[in-house]
Amino acid sequence: MRKRITHNHPAPAPRTRRRTPPPAIPTTGWTDRLLLHLESPDPNLLDKETAKLYNRLRQSGAEIHGPLPLPVCSPGGGPPPGGDPPTPRVHRRVFKILFPTGETIALLERLPLSGAVSALVRVEEQDASGSWPEAT
């Protein structure tokens, strides 16, 4: 019987996980910001649609501020006169999209919202001095 000779090899270095770097903000030439307003008479439905839309916008690579709840308003402007039934209240949310990508623009063109939620997209443009207009 022969004696086996073992070689002492150094142990391999432990594998470490590398963190993936955050997605770089692409410079696509789009220098404007977008405001996305959502409105609905049903606050629960509005919150569900807002959460779905928030996740899809984040996956598209855009930098988002919001959703910000806006004050609830009545379409009539005040209480109804006499014994008329009260008008439905409108609940609103707004997103500010700072660095939209091409995928973000494509998503906003075909907004996947239910029929009870209405949406409005506004573009905020920089003025000649490079400053942004005040939010209204």
N, C-alpha and C positions, 0 to 999 in steps of 0.2 A: 504494500500500500504506500502510495506516495503522499507526502505532506503537501497540502495546498498552501500556496503563498498568497496572502491577501495584500492588496495595495490599499494604502490609506489615501483615498482621494478626498480633497476638501469638499465639504458639503456645498451643494449649490446655494446660491443666494436666494433668500425667500422672494417670491414674486410679490410685487406690490401693485396695487391697482392705481392706475393713473386716472386722475380726474379729467374729464373732458372739458376743454375750455368753453366758456360761455360763447354762444353764437355771436360772431362779429356782426356789427350793424353794417349791412351792405350799403354802399353808396350808389344808388341807382339813379341819382340825379333828382330824386323827389325831395324837395326842400320844405314842403308845406306840411302842416299838421292837419289832422282830421278830427272832427267832433262827430260822434255818433250818438244821436238822441233816440231813446226808446220810450214809447208811451203805451199804457194799457189801463183799462178800468179795473182789471183784476191784479192785485199786487202779488199774489202767489204765482200766477202764471208768468208775470213779468220777471220775478226773481229766478224762476227756472230757466226761462229763455236767456236771461242775462248771464247766468252761470254757464250755459252751453256756449253762448257766443264768446264769453271771456276765454274759455279754454281753447276754442278754435282760433281766436285771434292770437293767443300766446303761442300756439303751435305754428302759426304762420311766420313767426320770427319778429313780430312788431313789438315795440316798446309801448306799453299801455299804462295810462293812469286811470283808475276807476275800477269798477263802476261807481259813480257818485250819485247818491239819491238826491233828487231835486224836490222842492216843496210840492205837495199835493195841491192840485188846483181844480176848481169847478169850471166847466166850459162856459157856463152862463155868466160868470163874473161875480155872483153873489147869491144870496138865498132867493128862492123863487117867490114871487108875490102871491098873496092869498093862500089858498089851500092846495096849490099845485104840488105834485110829488117832487121830491128833491132830485136834482140832476146828478148823474153819476160823476164820481170824482175820478180824476185822471192821475195816475201814478207815473212818475218819470224817472229815468236813469240816464246818465250820460257817460260816455267813454271819451278820453282824449288819447288819440293814437299819435305818438310823437314821431316814430320812424317807421312808416308803413313800407312793407316790401311789396313786390309784385304779387306774391301769393295773397297778401292782405287785401290788396285792391281787388283781386279776382274774387275773394270771399265776400267783400262788401258789395260787389256787383250782383251777386246772387244770394243775398241774405236768407239763410234758412230759418225763418221765423214763422210762428203760427199766425193765423188770421186775425187774432184779437190784439196782436202787438204791432204797432206801427213804428216805422223807423225813418229817420231823417239824417243824412250825412252832409255835413258842412265842411268846407275847406277853409282853414285859416292860413292866409298868406303872409309872409314876412314883408314889411315895408322896405323902402329903399335904404333905411339906416340899419337894417338887420334886426330890428326889434319886432316882437310879436304884439298884436293888438290885445287890449285888455278883454278878458272873458266877459260876455254879456249874458 
